[in-house]
């Protein structure tokens, strides 16, 4: 009866959390950690493209911050 998807956030929910807690310079940090370009990371975080690795890295970076 227990499922792993029940406690997981969707990509849209993660993007909302990231947007609320994002700081100046975060996009550059995420680009450096993932190896993607700054413009691609920006497009993913703004919802224009989908990339689970970028979203998960960004979520990990901002998850401990206060909104």
MMTF fields as JSON, N, C-alpha, C and O atoms, coordinates in Angstrom:
{
  "mmtfVersion": "1.0.0",
  "mmtfProducer": "UNKNOWN",
  "numBonds": 267,
  "numAtoms": 268,
  "numGroups": 67,
  "numChains": 1,
  "numModels": 1,
  "chainsPerModel": [1],
  "groupsPerChain": [67],
  "chainIdList": ["A"],
  "bondAtomList": [4, 2, 8, 6, 12, 10, 16, 14, 20, 18, 24, 22, 28, 26, 32, 30, 36, 34, 40, 38, 44, 42, 48, 46, 52, 50, 56, 54, 60, 58, 64, 62, 68, 66, 72, 70, 76, 74, 80, 78, 84, 82, 88, 86, 92, 90, 96, 94, 100, 98, 104, 102, 108, 106, 112, 110, 116, 114, 120, 118, 124, 122, 128, 126, 132, 130, 136, 134, 140, 138, 144, 142, 148, 146, 152, 150, 156, 154, 160, 158, 164, 162, 168, 166, 172, 170, 176, 174, 180, 178, 184, 182, 188, 186, 192, 190, 196, 194, 200, 198, 204, 202, 208, 206, 212, 210, 216, 214, 220, 218, 224, 222, 228, 226, 232, 230, 236, 234, 240, 238, 244, 242, 248, 246, 252, 250, 256, 254, 260, 258, 264, 262],
  "bondOrderList": [1, 1, 1, 1, 1, 1, 1, 1, 1, 1, 1, 1, 1, 1, 1, 1, 1, 1, 1, 1, 1, 1, 1, 1, 1, 1, 1, 1, 1, 1, 1, 1, 1, 1, 1, 1, 1, 1, 1, 1, 1, 1, 1, 1, 1, 1, 1, 1, 1, 1, 1, 1, 1, 1, 1, 1, 1, 1, 1, 1, 1, 1, 1, 1, 1, 1],
  "groupList": [{"groupName": "UNK", "atomNameList": ["N", "CA", "C", "O"], "elementList": ["N", "C", "C", "O"], "formalChargeList": [0, 0, 0, 0], "bondAtomList": [1, 0, 2, 1, 3, 2], "bondOrderList": [1, 1, 2], "singleLetterCode": "X", "chemCompType": "L-PEPTIDE LINKING"}],
  "groupTypeList": [0, 0, 0, 0, 0, 0, 0, 0, 0, 0, 0, 0, 0, 0, 0, 0, 0, 0, 0, 0, 0, 0, 0, 0, 0, 0, 0, 0, 0, 0, 0, 0, 0, 0, 0, 0, 0, 0, 0, 0, 0, 0, 0, 0, 0, 0, 0, 0, 0, 0, 0, 0, 0, 0, 0, 0, 0, 0, 0, 0, 0, 0, 0, 0, 0, 0, 0],
  "groupIdList": [1, 2, 3, 4, 5, 6, 7, 8, 9, 10, 11, 12, 13, 14, 15, 16, 17, 18, 19, 20, 21, 22, 23, 24, 25, 26, 27, 28, 29, 30, 31, 32, 33, 34, 35, 36, 37, 38, 39, 40, 41, 42, 43, 44, 45, 46, 47, 48, 49, 50, 51, 52, 53, 54, 55, 56, 57, 58, 59, 60, 61, 62, 63, 64, 65, 66, 67],
  "secStructList": [7, 7, 7, 1, 6, 6, 1, 7, 7, 7, 2, 2, 2, 2, 2, 2, 2, 2, 2, 2, 2, 7, 7, 6, 6, 2, 2, 2, 2, 2, 2, 2, 2, 2, 7, 7, 7, 2, 2, 2, 2, 2, 2, 2, 2, 6, 6, 1, 1, 7, 7, 2, 2, 2, 2, 2, 2, 2, 2, 2, 2, 2, 6, 6, 1, 7, 7],
  "xCoordList": [0.807, 0.0, 0.851, 0.408, 2.037, 2.924, 3.54, 4.023, 3.514, 4.088, 5.136, 5.042, 6.132, 7.199, 6.775, 7.32, 5.816, 5.408, 4.528, 4.347, 3.998, 3.106, 3.837, 3.261, 5.085, 5.836, 6.741, 7.392, 6.792, 7.67, 6.96, 5.754, 7.751, 7.215, 7.276, 8.191, 6.313, 6.347, 7.365, 7.849, 7.681, 8.622, 8.091, 8.856, 6.795, 6.195, 6.286, 6.535, 6.084, 6.194, 7.632, 7.872, 8.581, 9.986, 10.358, 11.069, 9.881, 10.177, 9.605, 10.224, 8.446, 7.847, 8.696, 8.891, 9.198, 10.062, 11.369, 11.847, 11.938, 13.187, 13.007, 13.848, 11.927, 11.677, 11.527, 11.992, 10.894, 10.682, 11.977, 12.098, 12.941, 14.153, 15.421, 16.506, 15.299, 16.452, 17.126, 16.456, 18.461, 19.242, 20.115, 20.287, 20.653, 21.571, 22.783, 23.382, 23.137, 24.29, 23.974, 24.842, 22.751, 22.393, 22.435, 22.839, 22.029, 22.012, 23.429, 23.643, 24.388, 25.787, 26.293, 27.009, 25.934, 26.343, 25.759, 26.451, 24.49, 23.82, 24.438, 24.643, 24.735, 25.368, 26.732, 27.09, 27.494, 28.803, 28.721, 29.544, 27.742, 27.587, 27.086, 27.481, 26.208, 25.603, 26.341, 26.211, 27.11, 27.818, 27.009, 27.478, 25.805, 24.99, 25.282, 25.825, 24.928, 25.165, 24.22, 23.16, 24.631, 23.826, 22.472, 21.448, 22.462, 21.198, 20.251, 19.042, 20.78, 19.927, 19.358, 18.181, 20.201, 19.738, 18.64, 17.621, 18.835, 17.834, 16.526, 15.449, 16.616, 15.411, 14.68, 13.449, 15.41, 14.785, 14.085, 12.939, 14.76, 14.173, 13.005, 12.169, 12.938, 11.802, 10.687, 9.687, 10.853, 9.802, 9.748, 8.785, 10.748, 10.744, 11.226, 10.828, 12.074, 12.59, 12.458, 12.271, 12.555, 12.493, 13.838, 14.383, 14.37, 15.604, 15.603, 15.771, 15.415, 15.278, 16.562, 16.503, 17.717, 18.99, 19.166, 19.597, 18.838, 18.97, 17.993, 18.368, 16.753, 15.741, 16.127, 15.998, 16.594, 16.986, 18.201, 18.253, 19.172, 20.348, 19.944, 20.412, 19.079, 18.614, 17.809, 17.965, 16.965, 16.154, 17.037, 16.787, 18.061, 18.984, 19.7, 19.907, 20.077, 20.786, 19.925, 20.427, 18.64, 17.791, 16.884, 16.185, 16.885, 15.894, 16.014, 15.012, 17.19, 17.358, 17.169, 17.259, 16.909, 16.729, 15.292, 14.362, 15.123, 13.794, 13.244, 13.988, 11.944, 11.303, 11.212, 10.7],
  "yCoordList": [-1.191, 0.0, 1.256, 2.289, 1.201, 2.362, 2.531, 1.571, 3.747, 4.023, 5.116, 5.985, 5.067, 6.065, 7.361, 8.42, 7.305, 8.514, 9.414, 10.592, 8.88, 9.652, 10.805, 11.878, 10.601, 11.599, 12.456, 13.373, 12.183, 12.921, 14.137, 14.125, 15.187, 16.393, 16.257, 15.63, 16.839, 16.851, 17.891, 18.692, 17.869, 18.862, 20.278, 21.189, 20.469, 21.795, 22.28, 23.459, 21.365, 21.734, 22.087, 23.036, 21.328, 21.634, 22.986, 23.765, 23.273, 24.566, 25.718, 26.78, 25.535, 26.582, 26.831, 27.98, 25.771, 25.913, 26.602, 27.487, 26.197, 26.788, 28.278, 29.082, 28.649, 30.053, 30.89, 32.029, 30.349, 31.093, 31.297, 32.265, 30.403, 30.438, 30.766, 30.806, 30.999, 31.25, 32.571, 33.561, 32.577, 33.772, 34.112, 33.311, 35.305, 35.737, 34.813, 34.524, 34.358, 33.477, 32.002, 31.184, 31.642, 30.222, 29.553, 28.395, 30.258, 29.656, 29.292, 28.235, 30.149, 29.856, 28.65, 27.814, 28.548, 27.402, 26.107, 25.093, 26.147, 24.952, 24.553, 23.368, 25.541, 25.258, 24.617, 23.686, 25.103, 24.526, 23.102, 22.265, 22.811, 21.474, 20.461, 19.295, 20.911, 19.968, 19.891, 18.899, 20.915, 20.918, 21.483, 21.49, 21.956, 22.579, 24.074, 24.635, 24.718, 26.15, 26.937, 26.453, 28.148, 29.016, 29.294, 29.316, 29.506, 29.804, 28.605, 28.782, 27.39, 26.203, 26.012, 25.691, 26.211, 26.091, 27.118, 26.796, 28.335, 29.387, 29.01, 29.208, 28.469, 28.047, 26.921, 26.91, 25.986, 24.882, 25.423, 25.062, 26.287, 26.806, 27.748, 27.958, 28.314, 29.154, 28.36, 28.939, 27.04, 26.175, 26.052, 25.501, 26.545, 26.467, 25.115, 24.681, 24.451, 23.13, 22.224, 22.699, 20.936, 19.971, 19.268, 18.785, 19.215, 18.49, 18.137, 19.003, 16.873, 16.408, 16.605, 16.924, 16.42, 16.591, 18.026, 18.246, 18.994, 20.398, 20.74, 21.397, 20.305, 20.606, 19.986, 20.636, 18.752, 18.091, 18.756, 18.896, 19.165, 19.861, 21.197, 21.556, 21.933, 23.225, 23.037, 23.806, 22.033, 21.779, 21.436, 21.902, 20.627, 20.294, 21.534, 21.678, 22.426, 23.644, 24.558, 25.132, 24.694, 25.669, 25.055, 25.785, 23.747, 23.088, 23.451, 23.418, 23.794, 24.111, 25.588, 25.985, 26.403, 27.83, 28.164, 27.422, 29.281, 29.761, 30.511, 31.157, 30.416, 31.1, 32.589, 33.328],
  "zCoordList": [0.0, 0.0, 0.0, -0.5, 0.535, 0.54, -0.848, -1.449, -1.335, -2.642, -2.519, -1.653, -3.391, -3.34, -4.018, -3.705, -4.938, -5.644, -4.773, -5.083, -3.719, -2.855, -2.176, -2.0, -1.795, -1.062, -1.948, -1.449, -3.218, -4.112, -4.691, -4.937, -4.9, -5.522, -7.034, -7.568, -7.717, -9.169, -9.624, -8.825, -10.913, -11.459, -11.268, -10.951, -11.458, -11.298, -9.857, -9.608, -8.907, -7.502, -7.137, -6.39, -7.662, -7.405, -7.995, -7.361, -9.209, -9.839, -9.03, -8.954, -8.43, -7.593, -6.352, -5.957, -5.738, -4.564, -4.955, -4.244, -6.077, -6.55, -6.801, -6.397, -7.458, -7.778, -6.513, -6.47, -5.496, -4.254, -3.473, -2.722, -3.641, -2.823, -3.597, -3.017, -4.892, -5.755, -5.4, -5.108, -5.429, -5.145, -6.345, -7.264, -6.31, -7.358, -7.396, -6.36, -8.569, -8.725, -8.723, -9.032, -8.384, -8.326, -9.696, -9.805, -10.724, -12.067, -12.498, -13.092, -12.207, -12.535, -11.753, -12.305, -10.482, -9.665, -10.216, -10.305, -10.582, -11.11, -12.443, -12.704, -13.29, -14.584, -14.383, -15.104, -13.415, -13.136, -12.628, -13.0, -11.785, -11.217, -12.241, -12.212, -13.156, -14.099, -15.432, -16.149, -15.774, -17.05, -18.199, -19.337, -17.926, -18.958, -19.011, -18.059, -20.115, -20.246, -19.336, -18.94, -19.023, -18.166, -18.818, -18.135, -20.128, -20.804, -20.774, -20.623, -20.915, -20.866, -19.457, -19.295, -18.445, -17.056, -16.801, -16.189, -17.259, -17.091, -17.774, -17.212, -18.978, -19.7, -18.976, -18.941, -18.403, -17.661, -16.429, -16.16, -15.672, -14.444, -14.709, -13.83, -15.906, -16.271, -16.952, -17.378, -17.058, -17.576, -19.087, -19.621, -19.785, -21.251, -21.759, -22.84, -20.992, -21.338, -20.119, -18.999, -20.342, -19.244, -19.129, -20.121, -17.909, -17.642, -16.163, -15.305, -15.88, -14.502, -13.698, -12.51, -14.33, -13.631, -13.141, -12.01, -13.979, -13.595, -12.481, -11.51, -12.606, -11.59, -10.256, -9.219, -10.262, -9.018, -8.377, -7.156, -9.181, -8.652, -8.044, -6.963, -8.731, -8.226, -6.941, -5.993, -6.909, -5.72, -4.519, -3.407, -4.745, -3.675, -3.158, -1.953, -4.064, -3.689, -2.807, -1.84, -3.131, -2.43, -1.362, -0.658, -1.234, -0.37, 1.098, 1.813, 1.57, 2.993, 3.312, 4.473, 2.298, 2.507, 2.906, 2.591, 3.598, 3.923, 2.717, 1.979, 2.53, 1.404, 1.657, 0.816]
}
